[in-house]
Amino acid sequence: MIIDTALQPDGAISDRAFQYGDACFTTMAFRNGSIAHLPAHLNRMQTACERLKIPFTDWQRLEQHLADLAINEEQKVVKLIISRGSGGRGYGIQGADSPVAYLSQHPMPAHYAQLQQDGVHVGLSPIQLGHQPLLAGLKHNNRLEQVLIKADPASANFDDVLVTDIQGMLVEASAANLIWCQNGCWFSPDLSLCGVEGIMKGVVSNWLASHGKTLHQVRAMPSVLQNAEAVFITNALMGVIPVREFTCESNSYRWIPAQANALLQDFQQYLTEQTQSGAGD
């Protein structure tokens, strides 16, 4: 079943997405008449459903529905949630065999373009992520850690915060992936224990591969960033945003956004071509 909340706003309170967070989601950018990186978003959802054992099968109709969205605005946020649906007894999933795809539309934040030029000031969240390899990489609906990160007073002092795991290793930003360049090599935190594998991170990785470079996945502490030539946060809505300053405890590390963006000289052209061609992750 596919429910467009613009047409049918009330979801069932018995839905397991509401009851247990038994669902996965992706947040997409609608620009210039279509959803950017739609194949990558659908691949993400298929992977999540397989790993969560959500038996959603109506992928062709869902893809067509998304491709046919009639949005009378240049930019929009489209959110897709696939829930296991209603049914089952307690946490048990027997009888919960009618998954539901929910679609909703939201305004695109207006400040992202400015952030791409000015960069962001990030701090370090005191909230650390626990390890759960079974869920690592997935954008599932259990987001309480992220809610606590956003609710922590320290987050209010910065544009965003970087987050570590319970061993103090870098994972991501509050709602974005983290990428940095050091000595001409590119790095991103390893997400095999926790964190979300983002769509834009995948696009950057593909762009680097087209230049004969690799985005290395590493376990690293926040102090590694002091030697970076440039640091970026990425997600499917805001794209690639340079970090101009990182405040960690009593230390601050600074970068010049224009110099950071220079490292991505032809990335915006690559991004435009990928969007126009419908290519993705």
GUVEXSE-511668 format. One record per residue (C-alpha): chain; z, x, y. Coordinates in Angstrom, 2 decimals, always signed. Layout:
<atoms>
+-------+---------+---------+---------+
: chain :       z :       x :       y :
+-------+---------+---------+---------+
:     A :       Z :       X :       Y :
...
+-------+---------+---------+---------+
</atoms>
This chain:
<atoms>
+-------+---------+---------+---------+
: chain :       z :       x :       y :
+-------+---------+---------+---------+
:     A :   +0.00 :   +0.00 :   +0.00 :
:     A :   -0.82 :   +1.19 :   +3.53 :
:     A :   +1.15 :   -0.26 :   +6.43 :
:     A :   +0.04 :   +0.37 :  +10.01 :
:     A :   +3.21 :   -0.17 :  +12.02 :
:     A :   +1.17 :   -1.07 :  +15.08 :
:     A :   +0.13 :   -4.19 :  +13.17 :
:     A :   +3.22 :   -4.68 :  +10.97 :
:     A :   +6.24 :   -3.12 :  +12.73 :
:     A :   +9.06 :   -4.08 :  +10.37 :
:     A :   +9.56 :   -1.97 :   +7.25 :
:     A :  +11.75 :   -3.16 :   +4.39 :
:     A :  +15.39 :   -2.08 :   +4.55 :
:     A :  +15.25 :   -1.76 :   +0.77 :
:     A :  +12.62 :   +0.99 :   +1.05 :
:     A :  +13.90 :   +4.22 :   -0.49 :
:     A :  +12.75 :   +6.17 :   +2.57 :
:     A :  +15.42 :   +4.23 :   +4.47 :
:     A :  +17.98 :   +4.25 :   +1.67 :
:     A :  +17.76 :   +7.89 :   +0.54 :
:     A :  +15.13 :   +9.70 :   +2.56 :
:     A :  +12.96 :   +9.44 :   -0.55 :
:     A :   +9.68 :  +10.14 :   +1.22 :
:     A :   +7.57 :  +12.81 :   +2.87 :
:     A :   +5.76 :  +12.85 :   +6.19 :
:     A :   +3.31 :  +14.69 :   +8.39 :
:     A :   +2.71 :  +14.51 :  +12.13 :
:     A :   -0.89 :  +14.75 :  +13.27 :
:     A :   -2.67 :  +15.32 :  +16.57 :
:     A :   -5.42 :  +12.84 :  +17.45 :
:     A :   -7.76 :  +14.55 :  +19.91 :
:     A :  -11.31 :  +13.86 :  +21.05 :
:     A :  -11.84 :  +10.94 :  +18.73 :
:     A :  -10.41 :  +12.24 :  +15.45 :
:     A :   -7.34 :  +13.68 :  +13.75 :
:     A :   -7.25 :  +17.46 :  +13.89 :
:     A :   -7.05 :  +19.21 :  +10.50 :
:     A :   -6.98 :  +15.93 :   +8.58 :
:     A :   -7.84 :  +17.54 :   +5.20 :
:     A :   -4.91 :  +19.94 :   +5.55 :
:     A :   -2.53 :  +17.10 :   +6.41 :
:     A :   -3.67 :  +15.10 :   +3.40 :
:     A :   -3.38 :  +18.15 :   +1.16 :
:     A :   +0.17 :  +18.66 :   +2.42 :
:     A :   +1.04 :  +15.07 :   +1.56 :
:     A :   -0.56 :  +15.25 :   -1.88 :
:     A :   +1.40 :  +18.40 :   -2.66 :
:     A :   +4.64 :  +16.81 :   -1.45 :
:     A :   +4.07 :  +13.64 :   -3.47 :
:     A :   +3.38 :  +15.67 :   -6.60 :
:     A :   +6.50 :  +17.78 :   -6.19 :
:     A :   +8.66 :  +14.76 :   -5.31 :
:     A :   +7.09 :  +12.73 :   -8.14 :
:     A :   +6.00 :   +9.96 :   -5.78 :
:     A :   +3.10 :   +8.22 :   -7.60 :
:     A :   +0.90 :   +7.52 :   -4.58 :
:     A :   -2.77 :   +7.29 :   -5.60 :
:     A :   -4.61 :   +5.49 :   -2.80 :
:     A :   -5.75 :   +8.73 :   -1.13 :
:     A :   -9.37 :   +7.76 :   -0.56 :
:     A :   -8.50 :   +4.55 :   +1.25 :
:     A :   -5.80 :   +6.32 :   +3.25 :
:     A :   -8.23 :   +9.05 :   +4.33 :
:     A :  -10.78 :   +6.45 :   +5.36 :
:     A :   -8.16 :   +4.51 :   +7.29 :
:     A :   -7.15 :   +7.66 :   +9.17 :
:     A :  -10.75 :   +8.64 :   +9.83 :
:     A :  -11.49 :   +5.16 :  +11.22 :
:     A :   -8.51 :   +4.98 :  +13.57 :
:     A :   -9.58 :   +3.36 :  +16.82 :
:     A :   -7.44 :   +4.98 :  +19.51 :
:     A :   -8.44 :   +4.41 :  +23.12 :
:     A :   -6.72 :   +7.54 :  +24.39 :
:     A :   -7.87 :  +11.15 :  +24.54 :
:     A :   -4.72 :  +12.40 :  +22.81 :
:     A :   -2.19 :  +10.69 :  +20.56 :
:     A :   +0.39 :  +11.54 :  +17.91 :
:     A :   -0.19 :   +9.89 :  +14.53 :
:     A :   +2.66 :  +10.00 :  +12.03 :
:     A :   +2.16 :   +9.36 :   +8.32 :
:     A :   +5.10 :   +8.69 :   +6.00 :
:     A :   +4.62 :   +8.14 :   +2.27 :
:     A :   +7.65 :   +6.55 :   +0.67 :
:     A :   +8.40 :   +5.91 :   -2.97 :
:     A :   +8.81 :   +2.30 :   -1.85 :
:     A :  +11.51 :   -0.11 :   -3.03 :
:     A :  +13.09 :   -0.35 :   -6.45 :
:     A :  +15.07 :   +1.69 :   -8.88 :
:     A :  +18.79 :   +1.59 :   -9.49 :
:     A :  +20.83 :   +3.84 :   -7.25 :
:     A :  +19.16 :   +7.22 :   -7.12 :
:     A :  +17.19 :   +6.49 :  -10.30 :
:     A :  +13.46 :   +6.02 :   -9.79 :
:     A :  +12.68 :   +3.82 :  -12.79 :
:     A :  +11.02 :   +0.69 :  -11.42 :
:     A :  +10.20 :   +2.30 :   -8.06 :
:     A :   +6.50 :   +2.49 :   -8.78 :
:     A :   +4.89 :   +0.98 :   -5.66 :
:     A :   +4.67 :   +3.73 :   -3.01 :
:     A :   +4.01 :   +2.78 :   +0.59 :
:     A :   +2.17 :   +4.74 :   +3.28 :
:     A :   +3.41 :   +4.02 :   +6.81 :
:     A :   +1.30 :   +4.92 :   +9.85 :
:     A :   +2.57 :   +4.94 :  +13.42 :
:     A :   +1.23 :   +6.10 :  +16.78 :
:     A :   +3.12 :   +7.79 :  +19.61 :
:     A :   +2.35 :   +9.39 :  +22.99 :
:     A :   +1.37 :  +13.05 :  +22.94 :
:     A :   +3.94 :  +15.16 :  +24.85 :
:     A :   +2.37 :  +16.19 :  +28.14 :
:     A :   +4.02 :  +19.59 :  +28.58 :
:     A :   +2.51 :  +21.49 :  +25.64 :
:     A :   -0.48 :  +22.84 :  +27.61 :
:     A :   +1.87 :  +24.33 :  +30.21 :
:     A :   +4.05 :  +25.89 :  +27.51 :
:     A :   +1.00 :  +27.63 :  +26.08 :
:     A :   +0.62 :  +29.40 :  +29.42 :
:     A :   +4.26 :  +29.93 :  +30.41 :
:     A :   +5.80 :  +30.52 :  +26.99 :
:     A :   +9.22 :  +29.34 :  +25.81 :
:     A :  +12.75 :  +30.70 :  +25.97 :
:     A :  +14.39 :  +30.39 :  +22.56 :
:     A :  +17.94 :  +30.91 :  +21.40 :
:     A :  +19.50 :  +31.28 :  +17.96 :
:     A :  +21.02 :  +28.17 :  +16.41 :
:     A :  +24.49 :  +28.49 :  +14.86 :
:     A :  +23.39 :  +25.87 :  +12.32 :
:     A :  +22.00 :  +27.57 :   +9.21 :
:     A :  +19.73 :  +26.10 :   +6.55 :
:     A :  +20.86 :  +25.81 :   +2.95 :
:     A :  +18.74 :  +26.98 :   +0.03 :
:     A :  +16.89 :  +24.46 :   -2.13 :
:     A :  +13.76 :  +25.92 :   -3.74 :
:     A :  +12.76 :  +22.52 :   -5.18 :
:     A :  +12.25 :  +21.20 :   -1.64 :
:     A :  +11.31 :  +24.42 :   +0.16 :
:     A :   +8.08 :  +24.17 :   +2.12 :
:     A :   +7.96 :  +20.37 :   +1.99 :
:     A :   +8.18 :  +18.11 :   +5.03 :
:     A :  +10.40 :  +15.57 :   +3.28 :
:     A :  +12.38 :  +12.87 :   +5.05 :
:     A :  +15.79 :  +14.49 :   +4.55 :
:     A :  +15.99 :  +16.06 :   +8.01 :
:     A :  +19.76 :  +16.03 :   +8.66 :
:     A :  +19.88 :  +19.79 :   +9.10 :
:     A :  +17.30 :  +19.53 :  +11.85 :
:     A :  +19.20 :  +16.64 :  +13.45 :
:     A :  +22.33 :  +18.80 :  +13.54 :
:     A :  +20.35 :  +21.69 :  +15.00 :
:     A :  +19.04 :  +19.48 :  +17.81 :
:     A :  +22.48 :  +17.90 :  +18.34 :
:     A :  +24.25 :  +21.25 :  +18.70 :
:     A :  +25.10 :  +21.95 :  +22.37 :
:     A :  +23.59 :  +25.45 :  +22.13 :
:     A :  +20.14 :  +23.91 :  +21.71 :
:     A :  +20.32 :  +22.33 :  +25.17 :
:     A :  +20.30 :  +25.76 :  +26.84 :
:     A :  +16.84 :  +26.70 :  +25.58 :
:     A :  +13.34 :  +25.32 :  +25.15 :
:     A :  +13.88 :  +25.67 :  +21.39 :
:     A :  +16.03 :  +27.58 :  +18.94 :
:     A :  +15.25 :  +29.81 :  +15.99 :
:     A :  +17.03 :  +28.99 :  +12.76 :
:     A :  +18.29 :  +31.23 :   +9.97 :
:     A :  +19.32 :  +30.44 :   +6.40 :
:     A :  +22.81 :  +30.85 :   +4.95 :
:     A :  +22.09 :  +34.55 :   +4.40 :
:     A :  +21.21 :  +35.07 :   +8.06 :
:     A :  +17.47 :  +35.46 :   +7.46 :
:     A :  +14.90 :  +33.96 :   +9.83 :
:     A :  +13.33 :  +30.70 :   +8.66 :
:     A :  +11.67 :  +28.82 :  +11.53 :
:     A :  +12.25 :  +27.13 :  +14.88 :
:     A :  +13.85 :  +23.69 :  +15.06 :
:     A :  +10.51 :  +21.94 :  +14.49 :
:     A :   +7.97 :  +24.74 :  +14.31 :
:     A :   +7.03 :  +27.81 :  +12.31 :
:     A :   +7.66 :  +31.33 :  +13.57 :
:     A :   +5.06 :  +34.11 :  +13.70 :
:     A :   +5.25 :  +37.59 :  +15.19 :
:     A :   +3.06 :  +40.66 :  +15.57 :
:     A :   +4.44 :  +44.18 :  +15.11 :
:     A :   +2.37 :  +47.38 :  +15.13 :
:     A :   -0.79 :  +45.31 :  +14.70 :
:     A :   +0.54 :  +43.53 :  +11.61 :
:     A :   +1.41 :  +39.83 :  +11.47 :
:     A :   +4.53 :  +38.33 :   +9.93 :
:     A :   +6.19 :  +34.98 :   +9.26 :
:     A :   +9.45 :  +34.16 :   +7.47 :
:     A :   +9.31 :  +33.62 :   +3.73 :
:     A :   +9.87 :  +29.91 :   +3.03 :
:     A :  +10.44 :  +29.99 :   -0.71 :
:     A :  +14.10 :  +28.96 :   -0.34 :
:     A :  +14.01 :  +26.55 :   +2.63 :
:     A :  +11.95 :  +25.57 :   +5.65 :
:     A :   +8.67 :  +23.73 :   +6.18 :
:     A :   +5.18 :  +25.14 :   +5.65 :
:     A :   +3.36 :  +24.00 :   +8.76 :
:     A :   -0.28 :  +23.06 :   +9.25 :
:     A :   -0.83 :  +25.28 :  +12.29 :
:     A :   +0.75 :  +28.24 :  +10.54 :
:     A :   -1.90 :  +27.79 :   +7.86 :
:     A :   -4.65 :  +27.68 :  +10.50 :
:     A :   -3.37 :  +30.93 :  +12.05 :
:     A :   -3.24 :  +32.52 :   +8.60 :
:     A :   -6.87 :  +31.54 :   +7.97 :
:     A :   -7.91 :  +32.89 :  +11.38 :
:     A :   -6.22 :  +36.20 :  +10.64 :
:     A :   -7.92 :  +36.32 :   +7.24 :
:     A :  -11.29 :  +35.85 :   +8.98 :
:     A :  -10.45 :  +39.06 :  +10.88 :
:     A :   -9.47 :  +40.93 :   +7.72 :
:     A :   -5.75 :  +40.60 :   +8.39 :
:     A :   -2.89 :  +39.09 :   +6.39 :
:     A :   +0.02 :  +36.94 :   +7.56 :
:     A :   +2.82 :  +38.63 :   +5.62 :
:     A :   +5.68 :  +36.40 :   +4.41 :
:     A :   +8.93 :  +38.34 :   +4.75 :
:     A :  +12.69 :  +38.02 :   +4.56 :
:     A :  +13.92 :  +39.38 :   +7.90 :
:     A :  +16.93 :  +39.12 :  +10.18 :
:     A :  +16.57 :  +38.00 :  +13.84 :
:     A :  +16.97 :  +41.60 :  +15.05 :
:     A :  +13.49 :  +42.37 :  +13.67 :
:     A :  +12.00 :  +40.59 :  +16.69 :
:     A :  +13.25 :  +43.25 :  +19.12 :
:     A :  +10.39 :  +45.49 :  +17.95 :
:     A :   +7.71 :  +42.80 :  +18.02 :
:     A :   +4.69 :  +43.03 :  +20.30 :
:     A :   +4.55 :  +39.24 :  +20.53 :
:     A :   +6.32 :  +36.22 :  +19.06 :
:     A :   +4.96 :  +32.68 :  +18.68 :
:     A :   +6.10 :  +29.28 :  +17.47 :
:     A :   +3.54 :  +26.91 :  +15.99 :
:     A :   +3.09 :  +23.33 :  +14.89 :
:     A :   +0.26 :  +20.83 :  +14.57 :
:     A :   +0.97 :  +19.12 :  +17.89 :
:     A :   +1.64 :  +21.96 :  +20.31 :
:     A :   -0.57 :  +24.54 :  +18.64 :
:     A :   +0.49 :  +28.16 :  +19.16 :
:     A :   +3.12 :  +28.78 :  +21.85 :
:     A :   +4.15 :  +32.29 :  +22.95 :
:     A :   +7.86 :  +33.12 :  +23.14 :
:     A :   +8.66 :  +34.74 :  +26.49 :
:     A :  +12.34 :  +35.36 :  +25.75 :
:     A :  +14.65 :  +35.31 :  +22.74 :
:     A :  +18.39 :  +35.24 :  +23.38 :
:     A :  +20.42 :  +36.27 :  +20.34 :
:     A :  +24.18 :  +36.52 :  +20.84 :
:     A :  +24.55 :  +38.95 :  +23.78 :
:     A :  +21.02 :  +40.34 :  +23.57 :
:     A :  +17.79 :  +39.12 :  +25.12 :
:     A :  +14.31 :  +40.26 :  +24.17 :
:     A :  +11.40 :  +39.50 :  +26.49 :
:     A :   +7.63 :  +39.35 :  +26.22 :
:     A :   +4.84 :  +38.58 :  +28.70 :
:     A :   +3.06 :  +35.36 :  +27.60 :
:     A :   -0.33 :  +36.49 :  +28.93 :
:     A :   -0.14 :  +39.68 :  +26.87 :
:     A :   +0.94 :  +37.70 :  +23.81 :
:     A :   -1.95 :  +35.26 :  +24.22 :
:     A :   -4.35 :  +38.19 :  +24.54 :
:     A :   -3.60 :  +39.00 :  +20.89 :
:     A :   -5.14 :  +35.64 :  +20.02 :
:     A :   -8.33 :  +36.22 :  +21.99 :
:     A :  -10.70 :  +34.02 :  +20.05 :
:     A :   -8.15 :  +31.84 :  +18.29 :
:     A :   -8.68 :  +28.84 :  +20.60 :
:     A :  -12.42 :  +28.94 :  +19.92 :
:     A :  -11.71 :  +29.18 :  +16.20 :
:     A :   -9.30 :  +26.25 :  +16.51 :
:     A :  -11.91 :  +24.15 :  +18.30 :
:     A :  -14.52 :  +24.93 :  +15.65 :
:     A :  -12.12 :  +24.09 :  +12.84 :
:     A :  -11.21 :  +20.79 :  +14.49 :
:     A :  -14.82 :  +19.81 :  +15.11 :
:     A :  -15.84 :  +20.66 :  +11.56 :
:     A :  -12.90 :  +18.74 :  +10.06 :
:     A :  -11.65 :  +21.90 :   +8.37 :
:     A :   -7.98 :  +22.43 :   +7.85 :
:     A :   -5.38 :  +24.57 :   +6.23 :
+-------+---------+---------+---------+
</atoms>
